[in-house]
Amino acid sequence: MSTKIVMNNLTKVFYKKDAKVTALENISMNIEDGEFICLLGPSGCGKTTLLRILAELEKPSAGSFAITREKDGRPLQSMVFQERGVIPWLTVEGNVSFGLKMRRTPDVVTKERTAYYLKKTGLEKFSGLYPRELSGGMKQRVSIARAFANDPEILLMDEPFAALDEQNKFILQEELLTIWAETKKTVLFITHSIDEALLLSDRILLMSAQPGRIVKEIHIQSPRPRTMEQIRSDPEMAAHFVSVWNHLQNEVQQSRSPI
């Protein structure tokens, strides 16, 4: 396995009037090509800021990162947000093909790739609908289909299923893993759900309370495909759950402690 993302001492400081807030501090790590990484940490620890830096939506205050490009013309990253990720004036098909058209991908390739991911995400019958006509789960399907259709080097996902009910969440998790297994994209996935991290990831990275630092990593050895029933009944997974839970509890308590 080759290294896909290298981060060296990434630090982000936000300045507000006479105050400054250090959101991230000295993030250094390597992520391998094709890894599915989940980021967990207490609220406000800088998880989203880290993804925004990798998406080049924010500039780091210090440090650097590099994403290995394997294919000329391929975008470095695509990002899937928790909500509001679809373009309201475009149809489902228009949303999925948007990135490809922006890159001036040949029409034949755009149509073929769009049709493929519409089918993979169960959106074929809804290709002519607009976002206002879709449920929350369907909108997230559109965002996921568009991200994969755009064929990025890495995929960044910021709590994409957090607003969904449990049934829709399980369905979309399954669909995401099916597509990921075919494409082997490198994925960084933010979640607050320990179960979700155990189901999806190869490696869980735990972050400290603000300023956010990577303080622990957990390698998930359980073979794929996994089910939630297996995760909840497996002693090793149960131990991982307790470890992550205790970490989050401790970080929240420390963040609330008086200095």
CYANA upper distance limits for C-alpha pairs under 8 A (distance plus 0.5 A):
  1 MET  CA     32 GLU  CA      6.81
  1 MET  CA     33 ASP  CA      6.73
  2 SER  CA     32 GLU  CA      6.17
  2 SER  CA     33 ASP  CA      6.07
  3 THR  CA     30 ASN  CA      7.04
  3 THR  CA     31 ILE  CA      6.38
  3 THR  CA     32 GLU  CA      4.75
  3 THR  CA     33 ASP  CA      6.07
  3 THR  CA     68 THR  CA      8.11
  4 LYS  CA     30 ASN  CA      7.99
  4 LYS  CA     31 ILE  CA      6.25
  4 LYS  CA     32 GLU  CA      5.54
  4 LYS  CA     33 ASP  CA      5.18
  4 LYS  CA     67 ILE  CA      6.22
  4 LYS  CA     68 THR  CA      5.71
  4 LYS  CA    186 THR  CA      8.01
  5 ILE  CA     30 ASN  CA      6.19
  5 ILE  CA     31 ILE  CA      5.56
  5 ILE  CA     32 GLU  CA      7.33
  5 ILE  CA     33 ASP  CA      8.33
  5 ILE  CA     65 PHE  CA      7.63
  5 ILE  CA     66 ALA  CA      6.22
  5 ILE  CA     67 ILE  CA      5.15
  5 ILE  CA     68 THR  CA      7.01
  6 VAL  CA     28 SER  CA      8.08
  6 VAL  CA     29 MET  CA      6.60
  6 VAL  CA     30 ASN  CA      5.18
  6 VAL  CA     31 ILE  CA      7.10
  6 VAL  CA     65 PHE  CA      5.92
  6 VAL  CA     66 ALA  CA      5.77
  6 VAL  CA     67 ILE  CA      7.18
  7 MET  CA     27 ILE  CA      7.12
  7 MET  CA     28 SER  CA      5.37
  7 MET  CA     29 MET  CA      5.79
  7 MET  CA     30 ASN  CA      6.88
  7 MET  CA     63 GLY  CA      8.26
  7 MET  CA     64 SER  CA      6.52
  7 MET  CA     65 PHE  CA      4.78
  7 MET  CA     66 ALA  CA      7.17
  8 ASN  CA     26 ASN  CA      7.79
  8 ASN  CA     27 ILE  CA      6.90
  8 ASN  CA     28 SER  CA      4.99
  8 ASN  CA     29 MET  CA      7.38
  8 ASN  CA     63 GLY  CA      6.02
  8 ASN  CA     64 SER  CA      5.80
  8 ASN  CA     65 PHE  CA      6.51
  9 ASN  CA     25 GLU  CA      7.64
  9 ASN  CA     26 ASN  CA      4.30
  9 ASN  CA     27 ILE  CA      5.26
  9 ASN  CA     28 SER  CA      5.48
  9 ASN  CA     62 ALA  CA      7.58
  9 ASN  CA     63 GLY  CA      5.15
  9 ASN  CA     64 SER  CA      7.27
 10 LEU  CA     24 LEU  CA      7.54
 10 LEU  CA     25 GLU  CA      6.91
 10 LEU  CA     26 ASN  CA      5.44
 10 LEU  CA     27 ILE  CA      5.20
 10 LEU  CA     28 SER  CA      7.10
 10 LEU  CA     60 PRO  CA      6.89
 10 LEU  CA     61 SER  CA      8.12
 10 LEU  CA     62 ALA  CA      6.27
 10 LEU  CA     63 GLY  CA      4.78
 10 LEU  CA     64 SER  CA      6.31
 10 LEU  CA     65 PHE  CA      7.93
 11 THR  CA     22 THR  CA      8.12
 11 THR  CA     23 ALA  CA      8.01
 11 THR  CA     24 LEU  CA      5.37
 11 THR  CA     25 GLU  CA      4.96
 11 THR  CA     26 ASN  CA      5.78
 11 THR  CA     27 ILE  CA      7.18
 11 THR  CA     60 PRO  CA      6.35
 11 THR  CA     61 SER  CA      6.06
 11 THR  CA     62 ALA  CA      5.54
 11 THR  CA     63 GLY  CA      6.65
 12 LYS  CA     22 THR  CA      6.47
 12 LYS  CA     23 ALA  CA      6.05
 12 LYS  CA     24 LEU  CA      5.48
 12 LYS  CA     25 GLU  CA      7.20
 12 LYS  CA     59 LYS  CA      8.33
 12 LYS  CA     60 PRO  CA      5.58
 12 LYS  CA     61 SER  CA      5.24
 12 LYS  CA     62 ALA  CA      7.24
 13 VAL  CA     20 LYS  CA      7.11
 13 VAL  CA     21 VAL  CA      6.04
 13 VAL  CA     22 THR  CA      4.79
 13 VAL  CA     23 ALA  CA      6.31
 13 VAL  CA     24 LEU  CA      7.63
 13 VAL  CA     60 PRO  CA      8.41
 13 VAL  CA     61 SER  CA      6.49
 14 PHE  CA     20 LYS  CA      6.10
 14 PHE  CA     21 VAL  CA      5.62
 14 PHE  CA     22 THR  CA      6.82
 14 PHE  CA     23 ALA  CA      7.63
 15 TYR  CA     19 ALA  CA      6.48
 15 TYR  CA     20 LYS  CA      4.84
 15 TYR  CA     21 VAL  CA      6.88
 16 LYS  CA     20 LYS  CA      6.39
 16 LYS  CA     21 VAL  CA      8.42
 22 THR  CA    210 GLN  CA      7.67
 22 THR  CA    211 PRO  CA      5.92
 23 ALA  CA     44 GLY  CA      8.35
 23 ALA  CA     45 CYS  CA      7.10
 23 ALA  CA     46 GLY  CA      5.76
 23 ALA  CA     49 THR  CA      7.98
 23 ALA  CA    210 GLN  CA      6.47
 23 ALA  CA    211 PRO  CA      5.37
 23 ALA  CA    212 GLY  CA      6.41
 24 LEU  CA     45 CYS  CA      7.97
 24 LEU  CA     46 GLY  CA      6.32
 24 LEU  CA     49 THR  CA      8.29
 24 LEU  CA     50 LEU  CA      7.98
 24 LEU  CA    210 GLN  CA      7.72
 24 LEU  CA    211 PRO  CA      5.59
 24 LEU  CA    212 GLY  CA      4.99
 24 LEU  CA    213 ARG  CA      6.80
 25 GLU  CA    211 PRO  CA      6.36
 25 GLU  CA    212 GLY  CA      6.40
 25 GLU  CA    213 ARG  CA      6.19
 26 ASN  CA     63 GLY  CA      7.97
 26 ASN  CA    213 ARG  CA      7.21
 27 ILE  CA    213 ARG  CA      6.37
 27 ILE  CA    214 ILE  CA      6.92
 28 SER  CA    214 ILE  CA      8.43
 31 ILE  CA     35 GLU  CA      7.34
 32 GLU  CA    186 THR  CA      7.95
 33 ASP  CA    185 LYS  CA      7.89
 33 ASP  CA    186 THR  CA      6.11
 34 GLY  CA    184 LYS  CA      5.30
 34 GLY  CA    185 LYS  CA      5.47
 34 GLY  CA    186 THR  CA      4.72
 34 GLY  CA    187 VAL  CA      7.80
 35 GLU  CA    184 LYS  CA      8.14
 35 GLU  CA    185 LYS  CA      7.86
 35 GLU  CA    186 THR  CA      5.53
 35 GLU  CA    187 VAL  CA      6.84
 35 GLU  CA    201 SER  CA      8.45
 35 GLU  CA    202 ASP  CA      6.81
 35 GLU  CA    203 ARG  CA      8.27
 36 PHE  CA    185 LYS  CA      8.45
 36 PHE  CA    186 THR  CA      6.46
 36 PHE  CA    187 VAL  CA      5.26
 36 PHE  CA    188 LEU  CA      6.82
 36 PHE  CA    189 PHE  CA      8.06
 36 PHE  CA    200 LEU  CA      7.62
 36 PHE  CA    201 SER  CA      5.50
 36 PHE  CA    202 ASP  CA      5.81
 36 PHE  CA    203 ARG  CA      7.30
 37 ILE  CA    186 THR  CA      8.48
 37 ILE  CA    187 VAL  CA      6.44
 37 ILE  CA    188 LEU  CA      5.40
 37 ILE  CA    189 PHE  CA      6.56
 37 ILE  CA    201 SER  CA      5.85
 37 ILE  CA    202 ASP  CA      6.56
 37 ILE  CA    203 ARG  CA      5.66
 37 ILE  CA    204 ILE  CA      6.39
 37 ILE  CA    205 LEU  CA      7.70
 38 CYS  CA    188 LEU  CA      6.41
 38 CYS  CA    189 PHE  CA      5.21
 38 CYS  CA    190 ILE  CA      6.22
 38 CYS  CA    191 THR  CA      7.36
 38 CYS  CA    197 ALA  CA      6.24
 38 CYS  CA    200 LEU  CA      8.15
 38 CYS  CA    201 SER  CA      6.26
 38 CYS  CA    203 ARG  CA      7.01
 38 CYS  CA    204 ILE  CA      5.38
 38 CYS  CA    205 LEU  CA      6.69
 39 LEU  CA     47 LYS  CA      7.41
 39 LEU  CA    188 LEU  CA      7.71
 39 LEU  CA    189 PHE  CA      6.62
 39 LEU  CA    190 ILE  CA      5.36
 39 LEU  CA    191 THR  CA      6.91
 39 LEU  CA    204 ILE  CA      6.53
 39 LEU  CA    205 LEU  CA      5.49
 39 LEU  CA    206 LEU  CA      6.62
 39 LEU  CA    207 MET  CA      7.78
 40 LEU  CA     47 LYS  CA      8.16
 40 LEU  CA    190 ILE  CA      6.95
 40 LEU  CA    191 THR  CA      6.44
 40 LEU  CA    192 HIS  CA      6.53
 40 LEU  CA    194 ILE  CA      8.40
 40 LEU  CA    204 ILE  CA      7.71
 40 LEU  CA    205 LEU  CA      6.78
 40 LEU  CA    206 LEU  CA      5.55
 40 LEU  CA    207 MET  CA      6.63
 41 GLY  CA     45 CYS  CA      6.75
 41 GLY  CA     47 LYS  CA      7.87
 41 GLY  CA    192 HIS  CA      7.78
 41 GLY  CA    206 LEU  CA      6.18
 41 GLY  CA    207 MET  CA      5.15
 41 GLY  CA    208 SER  CA      6.70
 41 GLY  CA    209 ALA  CA      7.48
 41 GLY  CA    248 LEU  CA      6.79
 42 PRO  CA    192 HIS  CA      8.49
 42 PRO  CA    207 MET  CA      8.01
 42 PRO  CA    208 SER  CA      7.69
 42 PRO  CA    209 ALA  CA      6.41
 42 PRO  CA    248 LEU  CA      6.56
 42 PRO  CA    251 GLU  CA      7.29
 42 PRO  CA    252 VAL  CA      6.73
 43 SER  CA    209 ALA  CA      8.22
 44 GLY  CA    209 ALA  CA      7.64
 44 GLY  CA    210 GLN  CA      7.00
 45 CYS  CA    207 MET  CA      7.36
 45 CYS  CA    208 SER  CA      6.94
 45 CYS  CA    209 ALA  CA      5.37
 45 CYS  CA    210 GLN  CA      5.15
 45 CYS  CA    211 PRO  CA      6.69
 45 CYS  CA    212 GLY  CA      5.17
 46 GLY  CA     50 LEU  CA      6.64
 46 GLY  CA    210 GLN  CA      7.58
 46 GLY  CA    211 PRO  CA      7.81
 46 GLY  CA    212 GLY  CA      5.92
 47 LYS  CA     51 LEU  CA      7.07
 47 LYS  CA    190 ILE  CA      7.33
 47 LYS  CA    207 MET  CA      8.41
 47 LYS  CA    212 GLY  CA      8.08
 48 THR  CA     52 ARG  CA      6.60
 48 THR  CA    158 ASP  CA      7.12
 48 THR  CA    190 ILE  CA      7.99
 49 THR  CA     53 ILE  CA      6.70
 49 THR  CA     58 GLU  CA      7.94
 50 LEU  CA     54 LEU  CA      6.92
 51 LEU  CA     55 ALA  CA      6.58
 51 LEU  CA    156 LEU  CA      7.02
 51 LEU  CA    158 ASP  CA      8.15
 51 LEU  CA    188 LEU  CA      8.33
 52 ARG  CA     56 GLU  CA      6.57
 52 ARG  CA     57 LEU  CA      5.51
 52 ARG  CA     58 GLU  CA      6.02
 53 ILE  CA     57 LEU  CA      6.27
 53 ILE  CA     58 GLU  CA      5.14
 53 ILE  CA     59 LYS  CA      6.29
 53 ILE  CA     60 PRO  CA      6.95
 54 LEU  CA     58 GLU  CA      8.50
 54 LEU  CA     65 PHE  CA      8.08
 54 LEU  CA     77 GLN  CA      8.47
 55 ALA  CA     77 GLN  CA      6.70
 55 ALA  CA     78 SER  CA      7.83
 55 ALA  CA     79 MET  CA      7.56
 55 ALA  CA    156 LEU  CA      8.09
 60 PRO  CA     64 SER  CA      7.85
 67 ILE  CA     76 LEU  CA      7.57
 67 ILE  CA    153 GLU  CA      8.36
 68 THR  CA    153 GLU  CA      8.24
 69 ARG  CA     74 ARG  CA      8.30
 69 ARG  CA     76 LEU  CA      7.39
 69 ARG  CA    153 GLU  CA      7.04
 70 GLU  CA    153 GLU  CA      7.93
 74 ARG  CA    150 ASN  CA      8.48
 74 ARG  CA    151 ASP  CA      7.02
 74 ARG  CA    152 PRO  CA      6.31
 74 ARG  CA    153 GLU  CA      7.27
 75 PRO  CA    150 ASN  CA      8.05
 75 PRO  CA    151 ASP  CA      7.67
 75 PRO  CA    152 PRO  CA      5.34
 75 PRO  CA    153 GLU  CA      6.84
 76 LEU  CA    152 PRO  CA      5.91
 76 LEU  CA    153 GLU  CA      5.34
 76 LEU  CA    154 ILE  CA      6.79
 77 GLN  CA    152 PRO  CA      5.39
 77 GLN  CA    153 GLU  CA      6.14
 77 GLN  CA    154 ILE  CA      5.35
 77 GLN  CA    155 LEU  CA      6.15
 77 GLN  CA    156 LEU  CA      7.52
 78 SER  CA    147 ALA  CA      6.01
 78 SER  CA    150 ASN  CA      7.96
 78 SER  CA    152 PRO  CA      6.37
 78 SER  CA    154 ILE  CA      7.26
 78 SER  CA    155 LEU  CA      5.70
 78 SER  CA    156 LEU  CA      6.61
 79 MET  CA    147 ALA  CA      7.36
 79 MET  CA    155 LEU  CA      6.55
 79 MET  CA    156 LEU  CA      5.09
 79 MET  CA    157 MET  CA      6.19
 79 MET  CA    158 ASP  CA      8.12
 80 VAL  CA     85 GLY  CA      7.21
 80 VAL  CA    143 SER  CA      6.62
 80 VAL  CA    144 ILE  CA      7.18
 80 VAL  CA    147 ALA  CA      7.49
 80 VAL  CA    155 LEU  CA      8.31
 80 VAL  CA    156 LEU  CA      6.71
 80 VAL  CA    157 MET  CA      5.17
 80 VAL  CA    158 ASP  CA      6.67
 80 VAL  CA    160 PRO  CA      6.91
 81 PHE  CA     85 GLY  CA      6.17
 81 PHE  CA    157 MET  CA      6.63
 81 PHE  CA    158 ASP  CA      5.52
 81 PHE  CA    159 GLU  CA      7.25
 81 PHE  CA    160 PRO  CA      6.08
 82 GLN  CA    157 MET  CA      8.42
 82 GLN  CA    158 ASP  CA      6.22
 82 GLN  CA    159 GLU  CA      5.57
 82 GLN  CA    160 PRO  CA      4.62
 82 GLN  CA    161 PHE  CA      7.07
 82 GLN  CA    162 ALA  CA      7.16
 82 GLN  CA    163 ALA  CA      7.74
 83 GLU  CA    140 GLN  CA      8.01
 83 GLU  CA    160 PRO  CA      7.53
 83 GLU  CA    163 ALA  CA      8.38
 85 GLY  CA    139 LYS  CA      8.45
 85 GLY  CA    140 GLN  CA      8.30
 85 GLY  CA    143 SER  CA      6.76
 86 VAL  CA     95 ASN  CA      7.16
 86 VAL  CA    131 PRO  CA      7.51
 86 VAL  CA    139 LYS  CA      7.26
 86 VAL  CA    142 VAL  CA      7.67
 86 VAL  CA    143 SER  CA      6.76
 87 ILE  CA     95 ASN  CA      6.84
 87 ILE  CA    131 PRO  CA      7.97
 88 PRO  CA    130 TYR  CA      7.19
 88 PRO  CA    131 PRO  CA      6.03
 88 PRO  CA    132 ARG  CA      7.53
 89 TRP  CA    130 TYR  CA      7.49
 89 TRP  CA    131 PRO  CA      8.34
 90 LEU  CA     94 GLY  CA      5.70
 90 LEU  CA     95 ASN  CA      6.27
 90 LEU  CA    130 TYR  CA      6.75
 90 LEU  CA    131 PRO  CA      8.18
 91 THR  CA     95 ASN  CA      6.56
 91 THR  CA    127 SER  CA      7.11
 91 THR  CA    128 GLY  CA      5.96
 91 THR  CA    129 LEU  CA      5.77
 91 THR  CA    130 TYR  CA      4.94
 91 THR  CA    131 PRO  CA      7.39
 92 VAL  CA     96 VAL  CA      6.79
 92 VAL  CA    123 LEU  CA      8.30
 92 VAL  CA    126 PHE  CA      7.32
 92 VAL  CA    127 SER  CA      5.27
 92 VAL  CA    128 GLY  CA      6.54
 92 VAL  CA    129 LEU  CA      6.32
 92 VAL  CA    130 TYR  CA      6.52
 92 VAL  CA    131 PRO  CA      7.50
 92 VAL  CA    142 VAL  CA      6.96
 93 GLU  CA     97 SER  CA      6.68
 93 GLU  CA    114 THR  CA      7.58
 93 GLU  CA    118 LEU  CA      8.08
 93 GLU  CA    127 SER  CA      5.30
 93 GLU  CA    128 GLY  CA      6.98
 94 GLY  CA     98 PHE  CA      6.31
 95 ASN  CA    142 VAL  CA      7.51
 95 ASN  CA    143 SER  CA      8.35
 95 ASN  CA    146 ARG  CA      7.06
 96 VAL  CA    114 THR  CA      6.59
 96 VAL  CA    117 TYR  CA      8.49
 96 VAL  CA    118 LEU  CA      8.17
 96 VAL  CA    142 VAL  CA      6.81
 96 VAL  CA    143 SER  CA      7.80
 96 VAL  CA    145 ALA  CA      6.44
 96 VAL  CA    146 ARG  CA      4.48
 96 VAL  CA    147 ALA  CA      8.23
 96 VAL  CA    149 ALA  CA      7.37
 97 SER  CA    101 LYS  CA      6.69
 97 SER  CA    110 THR  CA      6.94
 97 SER  CA    111 LYS  CA      8.15
 97 SER  CA    114 THR  CA      6.12
 97 SER  CA    146 ARG  CA      7.00
 97 SER  CA    149 ALA  CA      7.72
 97 SER  CA    150 ASN  CA      8.23
 98 PHE  CA    102 MET  CA      6.67
 98 PHE  CA    146 ARG  CA      7.88
 99 GLY  CA    103 ARG  CA      6.82
 99 GLY  CA    146 ARG  CA      7.69
 99 GLY  CA    149 ALA  CA      8.46
 99 GLY  CA    150 ASN  CA      6.08
100 LEU  CA    104 ARG  CA      6.85
100 LEU  CA    105 THR  CA      5.89
100 LEU  CA    110 THR  CA      6.53
100 LEU  CA    149 ALA  CA      7.96
100 LEU  CA    150 ASN  CA      6.15
101 LYS  CA    105 THR  CA      6.28
101 LYS  CA    110 THR  CA      7.60
105 THR  CA    109 VAL  CA      7.17
105 THR  CA    110 THR  CA      6.63
106 PRO  CA    110 THR  CA      6.68
107 ASP  CA    111 LYS  CA      6.54
108 VAL  CA    112 GLU  CA      6.63
109 VAL  CA    113 ARG  CA      6.47
110 THR  CA    114 THR  CA      6.39
111 LYS  CA    115 ALA  CA      6.47
112 GLU  CA    116 TYR  CA      6.67
113 ARG  CA    117 TYR  CA      6.87
113 ARG  CA    149 ALA  CA      6.39
114 THR  CA    118 LEU  CA      6.57
114 THR  CA    145 ALA  CA      8.49
114 THR  CA    146 ARG  CA      8.38
114 THR  CA    149 ALA  CA      6.71
115 ALA  CA    119 LYS  CA      6.71
115 ALA  CA    124 GLU  CA      7.95
116 TYR  CA    120 LYS  CA      6.74
117 TYR  CA    121 THR  CA      6.56
117 TYR  CA    145 ALA  CA      5.82
117 TYR  CA    146 ARG  CA      8.26
117 TYR  CA    148 PHE  CA      7.97
117 TYR  CA    149 ALA  CA      6.85
118 LEU  CA    122 GLY  CA      6.59
118 LEU  CA    123 LEU  CA      5.26
118 LEU  CA    124 GLU  CA      5.65
118 LEU  CA    127 SER  CA      7.96
118 LEU  CA    145 ALA  CA      7.01
119 LYS  CA    123 LEU  CA      6.42
119 LYS  CA    124 GLU  CA      5.81
120 LYS  CA    145 ALA  CA      8.42
120 LYS  CA    175 GLU  CA      8.29
120 LYS  CA    179 ILE  CA      7.93
121 THR  CA    141 ARG  CA      6.57
121 THR  CA    142 VAL  CA      8.35
121 THR  CA    145 ALA  CA      7.04
121 THR  CA    175 GLU  CA      7.26
123 LEU  CA    127 SER  CA      6.59
123 LEU  CA    138 MET  CA      8.41
123 LEU  CA    141 ARG  CA      8.16
123 LEU  CA    142 VAL  CA      8.17
129 LEU  CA    133 GLU  CA      6.84
129 LEU  CA    134 LEU  CA      8.08
130 TYR  CA    134 LEU  CA      7.55
131 PRO  CA    139 LYS  CA      7.05
134 LEU  CA    138 MET  CA      6.24
134 LEU  CA    139 LYS  CA      6.71
135 SER  CA    139 LYS  CA      6.80
136 GLY  CA    140 GLN  CA      6.92
136 GLY  CA    163 ALA  CA      8.36
136 GLY  CA    164 LEU  CA      7.36
137 GLY  CA    141 ARG  CA      6.85
137 GLY  CA    164 LEU  CA      6.96
137 GLY  CA    168 ASN  CA      6.74
137 GLY  CA    169 LYS  CA      8.36
137 GLY  CA    172 LEU  CA      8.29
138 MET  CA    142 VAL  CA      6.87
139 LYS  CA    143 SER  CA      6.92
140 GLN  CA    144 ILE  CA      6.66
140 GLN  CA    160 PRO  CA      7.43
140 GLN  CA    161 PHE  CA      8.07
141 ARG  CA    145 ALA  CA      6.53
141 ARG  CA    172 LEU  CA      7.87
142 VAL  CA    146 ARG  CA      6.58
143 SER  CA    147 ALA  CA      6.68
144 ILE  CA    148 PHE  CA      6.80
144 ILE  CA    176 LEU  CA      8.19
145 ALA  CA    149 ALA  CA      6.42
146 ARG  CA    150 ASN  CA      6.63
147 ALA  CA    151 ASP  CA      7.50
147 ALA  CA    152 PRO  CA      7.91
147 ALA  CA    155 LEU  CA      7.77
148 PHE  CA    152 PRO  CA      7.59
148 PHE  CA    155 LEU  CA      8.47
152 PRO  CA    185 LYS  CA      8.50
153 GLU  CA    185 LYS  CA      7.46
153 GLU  CA    186 THR  CA      7.67
154 ILE  CA    185 LYS  CA      6.54
154 ILE  CA    186 THR  CA      5.39
154 ILE  CA    187 VAL  CA      6.44
154 ILE  CA    188 LEU  CA      8.39
155 LEU  CA    185 LYS  CA      7.28
155 LEU  CA    186 THR  CA      6.64
155 LEU  CA    187 VAL  CA      5.27
155 LEU  CA    188 LEU  CA      6.90
156 LEU  CA    187 VAL  CA      6.43
156 LEU  CA    188 LEU  CA      5.51
156 LEU  CA    189 PHE  CA      6.62
157 MET  CA    187 VAL  CA      7.93
157 MET  CA    188 LEU  CA      6.65
157 MET  CA    189 PHE  CA      5.15
157 MET  CA    190 ILE  CA      6.68
158 ASP  CA    189 PHE  CA      6.55
158 ASP  CA    190 ILE  CA      5.41
158 ASP  CA    191 THR  CA      7.69
159 GLU  CA    189 PHE  CA      7.47
159 GLU  CA    190 ILE  CA      5.64
159 GLU  CA    191 THR  CA      5.53
159 GLU  CA    192 HIS  CA      8.10
161 PHE  CA    169 LYS  CA      6.29
161 PHE  CA    172 LEU  CA      8.26
162 ALA  CA    169 LYS  CA      8.44
162 ALA  CA    191 THR  CA      8.10
164 LEU  CA    168 ASN  CA      6.62
164 LEU  CA    169 LYS  CA      6.24
165 ASP  CA    169 LYS  CA      6.54
166 GLU  CA    170 PHE  CA      6.69
167 GLN  CA    171 ILE  CA      6.89
168 ASN  CA    172 LEU  CA      6.63
169 LYS  CA    173 GLN  CA      6.54
170 PHE  CA    174 GLU  CA      6.74
171 ILE  CA    175 GLU  CA      6.82
172 LEU  CA    176 LEU  CA      6.44
173 GLN  CA    177 LEU  CA      6.72
173 GLN  CA    200 LEU  CA      8.09
174 GLU  CA    178 THR  CA      6.71
175 GLU  CA    179 ILE  CA      6.84
176 LEU  CA    180 TRP  CA      6.53
177 LEU  CA    181 ALA  CA      6.42
177 LEU  CA    200 LEU  CA      7.65
178 THR  CA    182 GLU  CA      7.12
179 ILE  CA    183 THR  CA      6.72
180 TRP  CA    184 LYS  CA      5.70
180 TRP  CA    185 LYS  CA      6.61
191 THR  CA    196 GLU  CA      7.74
191 THR  CA    197 ALA  CA      7.39
193 SER  CA    197 ALA  CA      6.89
194 ILE  CA    198 LEU  CA      6.74
194 ILE  CA    241 PHE  CA      6.93
194 ILE  CA    244 VAL  CA      7.63
194 ILE  CA    245 TRP  CA      8.10
195 ASP  CA    199 LEU  CA      6.66
195 ASP  CA    228 MET  CA      8.07
195 ASP  CA    231 ILE  CA      8.22
195 ASP  CA    241 PHE  CA      7.98
196 GLU  CA    200 LEU  CA      6.59
197 ALA  CA    201 SER  CA      6.10
197 ALA  CA    204 ILE  CA      7.30
198 LEU  CA    204 ILE  CA      8.36
198 LEU  CA    220 ILE  CA      7.65
198 LEU  CA    231 ILE  CA      7.70
198 LEU  CA    237 MET  CA      7.76
198 LEU  CA    241 PHE  CA      8.34
199 LEU  CA    226 ARG  CA      6.79
199 LEU  CA    227 THR  CA      7.45
199 LEU  CA    228 MET  CA      7.17
199 LEU  CA    231 ILE  CA      7.50
201 SER  CA    220 ILE  CA      7.37
202 ASP  CA    219 HIS  CA      6.60
202 ASP  CA    220 ILE  CA      5.74
202 ASP  CA    221 GLN  CA      7.88
203 ARG  CA    217 GLU  CA      7.25
203 ARG  CA    218 ILE  CA      6.06
203 ARG  CA    219 HIS  CA      5.03
203 ARG  CA    220 ILE  CA      6.23
204 ILE  CA    217 GLU  CA      6.02
204 ILE  CA    218 ILE  CA      5.54
204 ILE  CA    219 HIS  CA      7.03
204 ILE  CA    220 ILE  CA      8.10
205 LEU  CA    214 ILE  CA      7.01
205 LEU  CA    215 VAL  CA      8.23
205 LEU  CA    216 LYS  CA      6.55
205 LEU  CA    217 GLU  CA      5.06
205 LEU  CA    218 ILE  CA      7.12
206 LEU  CA    214 ILE  CA      6.32
206 LEU  CA    215 VAL  CA      6.46
206 LEU  CA    216 LYS  CA      5.70
206 LEU  CA    217 GLU  CA      6.53
206 LEU  CA    244 VAL  CA      8.14
206 LEU  CA    247 HIS  CA      8.39
207 MET  CA    212 GLY  CA      6.34
207 MET  CA    213 ARG  CA      5.79
207 MET  CA    214 ILE  CA      5.12
207 MET  CA    215 VAL  CA      6.19
207 MET  CA    216 LYS  CA      7.74
208 SER  CA    212 GLY  CA      5.65
208 SER  CA    213 ARG  CA      5.84
208 SER  CA    214 ILE  CA      7.06
208 SER  CA    215 VAL  CA      6.78
208 SER  CA    251 GLU  CA      6.62
209 ALA  CA    213 ARG  CA      8.28
209 ALA  CA    251 GLU  CA      6.05
209 ALA  CA    252 VAL  CA      7.33
209 ALA  CA    254 GLN  CA      8.30
209 ALA  CA    255 SER  CA      6.61
210 GLN  CA    255 SER  CA      7.97
218 ILE  CA    240 HIS  CA      8.18
222 SER  CA    226 ARG  CA      8.10
226 ARG  CA    230 GLN  CA      7.18
226 ARG  CA    231 ILE  CA      7.70
227 THR  CA    231 ILE  CA      6.86
228 MET  CA    232 ARG  CA      6.68
229 GLU  CA    233 SER  CA      6.76
230 GLN  CA    234 ASP  CA      6.36
231 ILE  CA    237 MET  CA      6.26
231 ILE  CA    238 ALA  CA      7.88
232 ARG  CA    237 MET  CA      7.49
232 ARG  CA    238 ALA  CA      6.98
233 SER  CA    237 MET  CA      8.31
233 SER  CA    238 ALA  CA      7.83
234 ASP  CA    238 ALA  CA      6.65
235 PRO  CA    239 ALA  CA      6.72
236 GLU  CA    240 HIS  CA      6.86
237 MET  CA    241 PHE  CA      6.63
238 ALA  CA    242 VAL  CA      6.82
239 ALA  CA    243 SER  CA      6.68
240 HIS  CA    244 VAL  CA      6.69
241 PHE  CA    245 TRP  CA      6.53
242 VAL  CA    246 ASN  CA      6.52
243 SER  CA    247 HIS  CA      6.74
244 VAL  CA    248 LEU  CA      6.73
245 TRP  CA    249 GLN  CA      6.66
246 ASN  CA    250 ASN  CA      6.55
247 HIS  CA    251 GLU  CA      6.66
248 LEU  CA    252 VAL  CA      6.64
249 GLN  CA    253 GLN  CA      6.69
250 ASN  CA    254 GLN  CA      6.60
251 GLU  CA    255 SER  CA      6.60
252 VAL  CA    256 ARG  CA      6.93
253 GLN  CA    257 SER  CA      6.76
